Amino acid sequence: MITGKQRSYLRGLANGIPAIFQVGKNGIDENVVRQFREALEARELVKASVLKNSIYTSREACEELAQAVDAEIVSVIGNKFVLYKESSNNKVIELPK
């Protein structure tokens, strides 16, 4: 579980990164979960967007993916959301205490 201060720090880092995933009309399947898991291992911080034709809202997609990949929800704003998971092999982000 991350603290409010850590979440705020991660939100600031997420401002500068592009959304690398899109959740669309096909929803969230095992392939999407696997891609998120691999991206979180490589980057630790991942931003995604939810398309208008998706069956999910941004909040629903974010919560389902966070639970599936065991990640922390950093933020959900509009049609974008950010997830964080500490990498086991490629730790880059140092969270404030």
Secondary structure, 3 states (H helix, E strand, C coil): CCCHHHHHHHHHHHCCCCCCEEECCCCCCHHHHHHHHHHHHHHCEEEEEECCCCCCCHHHHHHHHHHHHCCEEEEEECCEEEEECCCCCCCCCCCCC
